Amino acid sequence: MSESPLPNKRLQQTPALLSARFARLRITVVDPPPDISWALQLGRDELVKPTASTKARISFDFSVEVVTGDSPGAFRLRGPAVQGRAGERFVYLCIGAYAGQVGAPAGWRAKISLEAITRKLLDAVKAKRSGVLEAQVAGTARDGGPSRASVPLLGEGWRIA
């Protein structure tokens, strides 16, 4: 985690958030189907393009605010990219028409859970100056289309990149 301002312009314009503690996250979509656009959803309808994109991988880097809870070790994540209620936090990746792709055959969303992020992971990433927590998800579903709905994390889930 870091104490520095976020690269996201929307958060930089919110002075109250600048002094809070943040964690840098990355979601990488592995082997997405070709010719389909992806975007990170902020709030209800704002879209953010990928940070990096190749034929084999699409990555989204963003920050979340880490808010300390009442009991020892308790915390919650919040910010423009964070969706859902406490205990059910997640991020949406919009796909095809939902990502603003003109002429896409349809629109979908992939729901990426943040619930496996632990205090231990947050403390470990804080200890690394350039630490980022990364999760990877499969980009292609069994039917050959994009992965959508609740998408499971690959491998160990959230890890320090």
Secondary structure, DSSP 4 states (H G I P E B T S, - for coil): -BSSPPS-HHHHT-HHHHTS-EEEEEEEEESPPTT--EEEEETTTEEE--SEE-SSEEEEEEEEEEEE-SSTT-EEEESTT-BS-TTS-EEEEEEEGGGT-TT-S-EEEEEEE-TT--HHHHHHHHHSTT--EEEEEESB-TTSSB--EEPPBPTTSSEE-
